[in-house]
Amino acid sequence: SWALADAISTVLKNSDELPSWRRHLLSACMKGLVAMYSSSKDESKQEVERSMLLRLEELLCVVEEVDPDDWCSLVKTGLKYRYRDETFLKVLNVAIQLLYRKESSLSQ
């Protein structure tokens, strides 16, 4: 559940710390997905993965920058174990569109 993360985000809403919090949350989300993909190769936790993927997409739209190591790990592991998962592929496509624009940190 994202209740705790949402509560912290609400508290930090008008704070200078919100961008940093979102970057940390994005990184944690990516690392969590990588860990799930690596340990559960059979897609048994689809609803949890789907929830994290949708949150990842939401965070990418706001943060628009990722740690290159986190990104590489997510793409490699996700494509290795979830290349047939529609939600993963949809979020990956959105992420690529967002992250590889000219202004993005990954496109440089």
N, C-alpha and C positions, 0 to 999 in steps of 0.2 A: 504494500500500500504506500501511496505517496503522501499520506496525511501529514507526517512530520515534516517532510520537505516543503510541502505547500504552506504549512504553518510558519516555518522559518522564512520562506519567501515573502509571505504576507507581512511579517514583522519587519523585514528588511526593505519593504516596498519603496520607501522614500530615502533609503540610505545609500551612501557611497559604496557600501559593501555588497550591494545586490549583484553587480556584474561579476565580482569575484566569486560569490556564492554560486551563481549560475554556471560559471566555468568549472568549478569544483564538482557541481552536480552533474554536469555533462560528462566530465571525465569519469566519475563514479559510475554513471549509467553505461558508458562504453565498456569500462572494465568489467562491470557486472554481466553484460551481454556476452563478452568474450569468455568469461568464466562459465556461464551457463552453456554456451555452445560447445566448449571444450569438454565439459563434464557430462553433458546430456546430449549425446550425439543423435539420439532417437527422437528428438522433438517432443518429449513427454510433457514438458512444461510450457506448452504453447501459449496459454493465457497470460502467464507471467512474462514471457518473452514479448508477447504482443503489447502488453502494457508498457514495458520498458522501451520498446521500439517507438511507440507513439509518443512517449515522453522525450525520447531522444530527438525525434523530429521537431517537437515543440521547442526544445531547448536550442536546437541548431538554428531555428528561425530567429531566435532572440540573441544568441551569443555570436553566431556566425564565425567562430574560430574554434579550432580544436588543437589539441596537442598532436603533432604529427605521428608520434609513436602510438598513441591511443587509436588514432584513425587507421593507421596501417594494420594494427593488430585486429581491429574490428572488421575491416574489409577482408583480410586474409582468412580469419577464422569463420566469419559469417559466410563467405563464399565457399569455404571448404565444407561446412556442415549444413548450411541453410540455403543452398543455391536454388532450391525449389520452393522455398517459402515466400509466398506472395507478399506478405507484410514486410519481411526483411528486404526484398527487392524493391518494393515501393519506397521505403524509407531510404534505402541506399541511393536510389535515383534522385530523390529530393535532396539528400545530403550532397551528392555530387554537384547538382545544379547550384546549391547555395555556396559550397566551399570552393568551387573552381571558377567563380566569377573573377573578373580582373582585380577587384578590390580585396579579395580574400587573402588570408594569410597563407593558405596552402597553394595558391596559384603562383606564388612568387618564387 
